[in-house]
């Protein structure tokens, strides 16, 4: 399964994934670091859209990790949610990846993408 990660979170997300042996239970997980959506301090809507579309076009995508940035998430989140990809916004790549890996481990049967999204939705309600 694949997790797409925004530039600011990439190093921490990859470190957390390595600590977990590249797995969430029995599921092999890989992280794909995306191009930076900020170019010279300016937000690139084209890059935001391309990053989100890249994740939606990959049938193995189970999550998208993004640094908190209302300007960025306003454009990327609707694209991702329209196809059921779990979206996590955190300031720490490590904590975002850990949360996603837990959701993968807790996922039920059926579509892993849908189960992960539901698992994350439940943890928002509980905690």
DAHULIN-V88686 format. One record per backbone hydrogen bond with DSSP energy under -1.0 kcal/mol. CO is the residue of the C=O (numbers start at 0). NH is the residue of the N-H. E is the energy in kcal/mol with one decimal. If there is no record, write none. Layout:
{{CO	NH	E} {CO	NH	E}}
This chain:
{{0	29	-2.4} {1	61	-2.8} {1	62	-1.0} {2	31	-2.7} {3	64	-3.1} {4	33	-2.8} {5	8	-1.4} {6	9	-1.0} {8	12	-2.5} {9	13	-2.7} {10	14	-2.1} {11	15	-2.3} {12	16	-2.4} {13	17	-2.3} {14	18	-2.2} {15	19	-1.4} {16	21	-3.0} {17	20	-1.7} {21	28	-2.8} {23	26	-1.7} {26	23	-2.4} {29	2	-2.6} {31	4	-2.8} {36	43	-3.4} {38	41	-1.5} {41	38	-3.1} {43	47	-2.3} {44	48	-2.5} {45	49	-2.4} {46	50	-2.8} {47	51	-2.3} {48	52	-2.8} {49	53	-2.3} {50	54	-1.7} {51	55	-2.1} {52	56	-2.0} {57	60	-1.8} {59	1	-2.7} {62	3	-2.3} {63	87	-2.7} {64	5	-2.6} {65	89	-1.5} {68	72	-2.8} {69	73	-1.7} {71	74	-1.4} {71	75	-2.2} {72	76	-1.7} {75	79	-2.2} {76	80	-3.0} {77	81	-1.5} {79	82	-1.2} {79	84	-2.3} {80	83	-1.1} {85	63	-1.9} {87	65	-2.9} {91	95	-2.2} {92	96	-2.4} {93	97	-2.4} {94	98	-2.2} {95	99	-2.1} {96	100	-2.9} {97	101	-2.1} {98	102	-2.0} {99	103	-2.2} {100	104	-2.2} {101	105	-2.1} {110	114	-2.6} {111	115	-2.7} {112	116	-2.0} {113	117	-2.4} {114	118	-2.6} {115	119	-2.4} {116	120	-2.0} {117	121	-2.4} {118	122	-1.8} {119	123	-1.5} {120	124	-1.5} {121	125	-2.3} {122	126	-2.6}}
